[in-house]
């Protein structure tokens, strides 16, 4: 381990020691997206009418003290009311020990998993741990919550070498327009990061500061088109609301960010592969080490339609060496729209995405329905969009329903979510205009080698169904997931040769369990992964057209434990 890593470990150790030996008094820290159980628990409590129905859950992390008027964000079941934001009492200093968290994952044969923050594509076992403190003095808050990752990172079968050369050629067309390594380095990996840390200045309903926290924009439970906790948190400036802002028209929530995205620093597997005397991998320029990301998220709850939330998000990234004008730093609504036939060099240097979304909740029926529709490369004019709305689009839809059971506080939770980033317009597939890739910003919409939005990456489609018994924090049930990997690559490569047998599909049933034991929150899920036509590969047989492909199975186990300090 390097001296730099040892230095960070010492800082983390002494910070944790101070936390564990100090008295704690909770006020208004955010609940990060890396904690198991909490996010789903808060969402269920809102559907049951136990938390304020004014919070959209479409801009996260949440601030429960402000959003739900609770004195302790990690004990939402208590009825203690938070101090008023204008109260003189809150000007006193507060010091809080944050919950200690440890998450582990075991993949027996193949890497699998999304929405896991620092965790990487890994065969074997990996651990992600965090602990920290929260300090508040008047309007100033400091949340120090570093994370450490250790992964065995064992070797596994990747894109098969047996694919013929032209398949490798087209496969690298996606690799060269994104930074999504199949495997991170060789051998074990240890990483230290700022995790869910931030420094903020808060004034009433608003907050401004510097943060490394993961963000989630959109209504999805399992996926988001633009911003999720799939990749590690990135350093960013933020101006955001801490609770819905009331106006005569209804409630508003919002966030504006300016951040720094980093590359993985990892060359793809077989990056030295040559086809027809031409290297397939196009090395990314040394001056492209980081990208500038600007983003805006806004939600609105109409005063006359309680339970309905409407939202919009927009992001734009470009290499920092290309920043030259004010519009590059804050391209609100991604600016400069117009006919695609007109060349716009400055706009073409930006990777732009946007989405609109909604969420409708009925606390009487304990039900929610939500959806998100996104546009990739949205410098298109409104007329172009209305003529062909299916072009460069992605979407998700889902619902959750809590059905009361005989015993008090017990419910049957049912949910489904469908996400699609695969394209359906043939011309766009042939042009490789996939989500999270870009011909100029060739790292794609990624940070440290992982997609910031939908974790299964470009061109992928999923259906997820879950059913569980729930009671407060506790949940026991099962989940079924169907994943169709990178359909854009599949149609681009195999449709042209009329070979329609090779769709790369994962079928993933799972058992899930979450339970609270006093100060300990335990979560676990165990999955059995069946990959059909793994990496789109099968052996041709002239006498049998419907021959089985390269099918693989793998066991995936996730266990998380959170200890609530008192």
Secondary structure, 3 states (H helix, E strand, C coil): CCHHHHHHHHHHHHHHHHHHCCCCCCCCCCECCCCCCHHHHHHHHHHCCCCCCCCCCCEECECHHHHCCECCCCCCCCCCECCCCCCHHHHCCEEEECCEEEEEEEECCCCCCCCCCCCCCCEEEEEEEECCEEEEECCEEEEEECEEEEECCECCCCCCCCCCHHHHHHHHHHHCCCCCCCCCCCCCEEEEECECCEEEEEECCEEEEEECCCCEECCCCCCCCCECCCCCCCCEEEEEECCCEEECCEEEEEEEEEEEEECCCCCCCCCCCEECCEECCCCCCCCCCEEEEEEEEEEEEECCCCCEEEEEEEEEEEEHHHCCCHHHHCCHHHCCCCCCCCCCHHHHCCEEEEEEEEEEEECCCCEEEEEEEEEECCCCCHHHHHHCCCCCEEEEEEEEEEEECCCCCCEEEEEEEEEECCCCCHHHHHCCCCCCCCCCCCCCCEECCEECCCCCCCCCEEEEEEEEEEECCEEEEEEEEEEECCHHHHHHHHCCCCCCCCCCEEEEEEEEEEEEECCEEEEEEEEEEEEECHHHCCCCCCCCCCCCCCCEEEEEEEEEEEECCC
